[in-house]
């Protein structure tokens, strides 16, 4: 951090959002295509242009982490003696991996992680804290052949029954929408430089709470 130019630079940021173990996420399947019929029970499924959606269970989110890939520069705003607010954007690679119906799927995407928080300087040390909500939404097109699976599909015309079907599908699109609360804490030692003040981080911890899946 540089008190003269009111800037802060973040380096070597690495956060594991699943430090407490894998997460279980609900899965909604959307069927799009031509209308179809079933027998025993007899029913007609007229598919709208957007398809029909229904829950089919859950997937295991086995990996979800970010690793900094470039300089993260932010702005300091003095709020008192040796106290600052900061905002910064940190370029990271975000990696996630899921197990969907026995099929592993992993993806890494570049992402700018927004951070804001407070810096408090006390004697020869500095404390950086940040508590904020984070939303990540992304769609992917894996074109993955799923293994056949059984599912009881409620009838539409006429309603009131269940058709036990075997689905043999290709997964064309995955939509990932994650809403998190990130609690970041870093402690550092101050090293004076000419006309500036540099904070060297000694410890970094991140606590992540899943607010909504």
Secondary structure, DSSP 8 states (H G I E B T S, - for coil): -BTTTTEEEE-S-EEETTTT--EEEEEEEEE-SS-EEETTTTEEE---TT-EEEEEEEEEEEEEEEEE-S-EEEEEEEEETTEEEEEEEEEEEEEEEEEETTEEEEEEEEEEEEEEEEEEEETTEEEEEEEEEEEEEEEE---EE---EEEEEE-TBTTS-EEEEEE--EE--EEEEEEEEEEEEEEEEEEEETTEEEEEEEEEEEEEEEEE-
